[in-house]
Each structure stands twice: as structure tokens, then as C-alpha cells.
Amino acid sequence: VVAFAKKDIFAIKREIERDTSHKCCVIYGSLPPEIRTEQARLFNDQDSDYDILVASDAIGMGLNLAIRRIILNSIYKNNGETIVKLDHSSCKQIA
């Protein structure tokens, strides 16, 4: 699941873990690199209990992730100045 605000990432993680039997890893841009790598390892490890990744679009930053499906939490993103609607090509680039 891709979200564009850290507070949304953790809210989605809490909701998934509260309402389902799934455990979530989280990855976002300001996460320390060693923690980001560990979260990616847990997500990719088929023997771990972590089978959902909740992340920002930082998942495209050099991580090799075994992702089968991308769900965007929103099609609106803060571009640093204002909230913008993602166009089709931006959605595909994130995915």
C-alpha cells in the first residue's frame, strides 16, 4: 500500500494489523537506511510473518522488493507546494 504522508503510513499499518491477521512492514523516505533495508528484508522473506508493505513512494529508491500488487491510498500528493492529483503516468511510475 502506497501512501504519501508518514502519518497515513502508520495509520494504515495500524488498521491492517488491527482488522486482519496480517503484519506490515513500513518504508518511507526519512527512515534510516539500515532500518529501510531490514524492513525490505522482512517483507521479501517468505518465512517471516510480514506479508504487507505500507510505504511512501520511497519504495522506488534502490530497494529490490518482491511486490505483486500496488494499492495507492490516494491519487493526491503534496508536491512540496500544493496538493496535486497524480496523472496516469505518475501512478505508473510509482508502481
N, C-alpha and C positions, 0 to 999 in steps of 0.2 A: 504494500500500500504506500503510495507516494503522497506526502503532504508537504506544504510549503512553509509551515511555521513550527518551531520546536514544540510549542505548547500543544499544537494539534497532533504532532507525532506521539507525544506521551499520552494524550487523551485517547487516541485511537488504540494504542497499545493496552492501556488500562481496560478499555471497553471490550476488546477482543479477549483478553485474558480473563476478564470477569464473566463474560457471557458465553464463552466456549471452552473447550478443553485444550486449545492451542496456546503455545508460548511464543512470544515475539522477541526478535532482536530489533535493535534500533540503530540507525546510522543517520548522522546529519553532519553538515559541514564543519562545525566548530568542535566536534568530538575529537579528542586526541587520537593521532594516527594509530597508536598501539591498541586502543580500545576499538576503533573502527575495524582494524584488522581482525581482532578477536571476535567481534560481532559477526563479521563476514564468515570467519571460520566456523563458528557455531551454526550459522544459517546453512552453510554448504555441507556440513557434516550430517549425513543421513542417520547416524546413530545418536545424534543429540535430540533433545525434545523440542528444539526450536525449529518450527516449520513455516513461520510467517515473519517477513521483514517489513517493518514500518520505517520509512526513511524519507529524507528530503531528496531533492534531485541530485544530491551529492553521491548517490549510488553510482553515478556515471564517472566518478573520479578515480579511475585506475583500479577498481575492485573487480575481481573475477567472481561473479555471483551466478549461482545456478537458479535463475529465475524462470519460472514457467508462465507466469501471468502477472501483469501490471494493472493495478487499480489506482486511478488518480482520485484522491479525496476531493479535489476541487479542480476546476479548469480556470481558476483565477489565481494570480500570483502577484505578490508585491515585487516590482522590478527595481526597488530602491527609491522610487519617486512617487509611484502611484500603483493602484491595483489595476492589473491588466488581464484581459481574457486571453488565455493561450490559444493560438491558432493551431490548426491541424498539424502543421509541420513541427511546431514546438512540442506538441504532445508526443508525436512520433520520436523526436529526438530524445526526450526524457525516457521514453520506453526503451 
